[in-house]
Amino acid sequence: MIRILAVVAALICAAPALAQPLPAKLDKANAIVIDSTKGRIVIQLRPDIAPKHAERIKQLAREGFYNNVPFHRVMDGFMAQTGDGQNFNGTGGSKHPNLKAEFSNVPFKRGIVGMARRGDSVDSANSQFFIMFGDAPGLNGQYTVIGEVAAGMDVVDNLKKASPTVQSGVVTDPDKMLKVQVASDIR
């Protein structure tokens, strides 16, 4: 019963976001719409530079894997990470195999979305991704760029951040992605 009430409350909070129109000129077949506890974020995926990673994000969205998943690691001025629909804390992936890196020349700057991976293993991206708050040239050529925020960067800016004393960036009581959909699937 409590879970049902929580879902109803989350949907009521998300209702204003659900009514928002999508950006003009959005490639809806290659975009995901994240309705979060703070509002709507629209990400234009880049299958031209990371086709396998873009396809994976769409696959997991269609499977409902990302629904109710927290932004578990949010570091002010750096990035917000999410996508662990297995353990919900940044330690999990999906049932699908890891992906080989698809590096590009696209720089990591504000609004860029990249795939997270495990430590030094470049071919270990699976389900987790991060959204950049600012420029991070040290990530260029080290992580796969999968897209860019097309709308809702103000929502990303308002996500609950980790305490500055927490070096890992892990957030206590984090904001969540309530529902994630491929834009072309929204009716």
KAZIKA-V277250 format. One record per residue. N is the residue number from 0. SS is DSSP state (helix for helix, strand for strand, loop for the rest). Layout:
n->N ss->SS
n->N ss->SS
This chain:
n->0 ss->loop
n->1 ss->helix
n->2 ss->helix
n->3 ss->helix
n->4 ss->helix
n->5 ss->helix
n->6 ss->helix
n->7 ss->helix
n->8 ss->helix
n->9 ss->helix
n->10 ss->helix
n->11 ss->helix
n->12 ss->helix
n->13 ss->helix
n->14 ss->helix
n->15 ss->helix
n->16 ss->helix
n->17 ss->helix
n->18 ss->loop
n->19 ss->loop
n->20 ss->loop
n->21 ss->loop
n->22 ss->loop
n->23 ss->loop
n->24 ss->loop
n->25 ss->loop
n->26 ss->loop
n->27 ss->helix
n->28 ss->helix
n->29 ss->helix
n->30 ss->strand
n->31 ss->strand
n->32 ss->strand
n->33 ss->strand
n->34 ss->strand
n->35 ss->strand
n->36 ss->loop
n->37 ss->loop
n->38 ss->strand
n->39 ss->strand
n->40 ss->strand
n->41 ss->strand
n->42 ss->strand
n->43 ss->strand
n->44 ss->strand
n->45 ss->loop
n->46 ss->loop
n->47 ss->loop
n->48 ss->loop
n->49 ss->loop
n->50 ss->helix
n->51 ss->helix
n->52 ss->helix
n->53 ss->helix
n->54 ss->helix
n->55 ss->helix
n->56 ss->helix
n->57 ss->helix
n->58 ss->helix
n->59 ss->helix
n->60 ss->helix
n->61 ss->helix
n->62 ss->loop
n->63 ss->loop
n->64 ss->loop
n->65 ss->loop
n->66 ss->loop
n->67 ss->loop
n->68 ss->strand
n->69 ss->strand
n->70 ss->loop
n->71 ss->loop
n->72 ss->strand
n->73 ss->strand
n->74 ss->strand
n->75 ss->loop
n->76 ss->loop
n->77 ss->loop
n->78 ss->strand
n->79 ss->strand
n->80 ss->strand
n->81 ss->strand
n->82 ss->loop
n->83 ss->loop
n->84 ss->loop
n->85 ss->loop
n->86 ss->loop
n->87 ss->loop
n->88 ss->loop
n->89 ss->loop
n->90 ss->loop
n->91 ss->loop
n->92 ss->loop
n->93 ss->loop
n->94 ss->loop
n->95 ss->loop
n->96 ss->loop
n->97 ss->loop
n->98 ss->strand
n->99 ss->loop
n->100 ss->loop
n->101 ss->loop
n->102 ss->loop
n->103 ss->loop
n->104 ss->loop
n->105 ss->loop
n->106 ss->loop
n->107 ss->loop
n->108 ss->loop
n->109 ss->loop
n->110 ss->loop
n->111 ss->strand
n->112 ss->strand
n->113 ss->strand
n->114 ss->strand
n->115 ss->loop
n->116 ss->loop
n->117 ss->loop
n->118 ss->loop
n->119 ss->loop
n->120 ss->loop
n->121 ss->loop
n->122 ss->loop
n->123 ss->loop
n->124 ss->strand
n->125 ss->loop
n->126 ss->loop
n->127 ss->loop
n->128 ss->strand
n->129 ss->strand
n->130 ss->strand
n->131 ss->strand
n->132 ss->loop
n->133 ss->loop
n->134 ss->loop
n->135 ss->loop
n->136 ss->helix
n->137 ss->helix
n->138 ss->helix
n->139 ss->loop
n->140 ss->loop
n->141 ss->loop
n->142 ss->loop
n->143 ss->loop
n->144 ss->strand
n->145 ss->strand
n->146 ss->strand
n->147 ss->strand
n->148 ss->strand
n->149 ss->strand
n->150 ss->strand
n->151 ss->loop
n->152 ss->helix
n->153 ss->helix
n->154 ss->helix
n->155 ss->helix
n->156 ss->helix
n->157 ss->loop
n->158 ss->loop
n->159 ss->loop
n->160 ss->loop
n->161 ss->loop
n->162 ss->loop
n->163 ss->loop
n->164 ss->loop
n->165 ss->loop
n->166 ss->loop
n->167 ss->loop
n->168 ss->loop
n->169 ss->strand
n->170 ss->loop
n->171 ss->loop
n->172 ss->loop
n->173 ss->loop
n->174 ss->loop
n->175 ss->strand
n->176 ss->strand
n->177 ss->strand
n->178 ss->strand
n->179 ss->strand
n->180 ss->strand
n->181 ss->strand
n->182 ss->helix
n->183 ss->helix
n->184 ss->helix
n->185 ss->loop
n->186 ss->loop
